Amino acid sequence: MARDPYIAPPPNAAETYGNVNVAQVRHVDGRRNRSKKDQEQFNTKVRRGFAAQVDDLRRDVAAELKRDITRGEFLEMMFAGFEASRSEGNLADALQALRRPEIPPQDLAHGRKQLLTFYASRDVEEALAEIVKTRKWSLGAVVEDMMAKAARLMQLEQGAMKKKR
């Protein structure tokens, strides 16, 4: 005799010792949310107490630089010093190359955070210094003002060239 197929209903909480209505727990390891710009992970095992020594020295260097530095930045500084000593270079020059000057508050307030380095003649350096002193602006503000004026001049020149055609 054939039986009718019958699908039983799911068990209730009393039949399963209360574990049916348990919320699922999701474990997130955080890898997905990490920045992957220009950094990579670099972990090493060192002798006990070494990390504390490195952190003490890192804090001293950070105090000298008047800014916080990470362990990674500090490792890069140590490596630059090691490379300079191997190539008979000057350790002070190597460390100076890694130092980033503190952003002046007035530049920070106006969103100027990008470090810009360029070479100029002595006359240009003196002229910029005079403008900074006279206007009481930061060098970033002076350069930004000059760029805005140059862009406006280019627009006027392009407009004049279109009218000639």
N, C-alpha and C positions, 0 to 999 in steps of 0.2 A: 504494500500500500504506500503510495507516494505522500510525502508530507508537504504541506504548504510552506514555501520559504517564508521565514519570519526573521526580521531584523530586530534584535532586542534594543530597547532604549538604553542610552548611556547610564551608567550607575549613578546613584545619588551620593551625596556627601557622606551619609551614614554608612553606605556600603564600601566606601573607599577610604575610610578613616580621615575624612576632611581634606584630602590633598587634591581634590578636583578643582577647587576654586582658588588655587594659589597663583598669584601674579607671576608672570615670567620675569626673570631677572636678566638684564642685558649687561654684559661686561664689555667695557670700552677700554682699549689699550692706549688711546690717544695718538697713535701714529698718524691717523688721517688728518688731524688738525695741526700738525707741526709744519712750520715754515721750511721749505726746502730750497730757498733762494741760492745762496752761495756758501752754504754750510754743510758739513757732513759730521756724522758722529765719530768721536775719537775717544774710546775708553781704554784705559790700561790699569793693570793691577800694580800697586806700588807698596812699599813696606809701610807698616803701621806707623802713623805719626807724620808721614811725609805730606799728606794732604793738608794737615794743619799748618805745617811749616810753610807750604806754598801759599796758603790763604793769609797767613800773617804777613809774608813778604808782599803779597798782592795788595793787601790793604795799605801797607806803607807806600808802595808805588802809586796807588790810587790817590792817597793823600798828597803826594808830591805833584801829581798831575792835576789835582783838584777836580777829579771826576771819577766815577765808579768804573771799574774795569772787570770784565768777567774772567773766569779761569782760562777760557779760550784765548782772549786777547793777551792775557799775561803769558800764556804758553807761546804765542806768536812773538811776543817781545823777547822772551828768553831765547827762542830759536834764532831770531835776527841777531841777537848778541853773539850767540855761538857761531853763526855763519860769519859775522864780521871778524871774530877772533881767528877763525880758520883761514880767512882770506887776507889776513894782516890789515883788515880795515879798522876803523875807529868805532869802538862800542858806543860811544856817545852819539856819533853820527847815525848809527843804526837805530838807536832808540829814538833819536830826534825825528827820524823819518817816519816812525810809527805813531808818534804823538799827533793827536788831533787837537788843534787849539779850541779853547772854550768858545762857544758861540756867544757874541755880545748880546746882552738882554734886549737891546732895541732891535737887533736883527731878528732875534728869536720871536719877538712880539709881532713882527711884520711877516713872519713865515719864511725868512731867509735862513735855510738850514743847510744848503749845499755848499761844501767847501770848494772854492775855485782858486786854482793856483796858475799863475801865468808869469811870463818874463816880460820885462819892459826896460826901456832905457832909464838912465838916472833922471833925465828931465821929466819923464812921465811920472816916475815915482815921487819926485819932489812936487810936481803939480797936483797929484792926487792927495798928497799929504797936506798941502796948502788948502785945498778945497775942503778936506775933512776938518781941518782946524778952523777954517773960517765959518763954515756952515754948521759946525758941531754935529755932523752926521757921521755915521759909521762908513767905512770904506764900501761895504755892501750897498748902502743906500746911495752913495755917490755913483757907483757903477750902474745900479739899477736906473737911476735918473738919466744917466748918459745913454743907456740903451733905449729908454723910452723916447728920448729926444731923437736918437738916430733912427728909430723905427718910424717916428712921425715924419722925419725928413725924407726917408725912403718912400713913404706913402705920397708925399707931396711931389717928389720927383717922378714917380710912376704916373701920377695924375697929369702932370705937365707933359710927359711924353705921350700919353694917350690923346691929349688935346691937340698936339702937333700933327698927329696922323690924320 
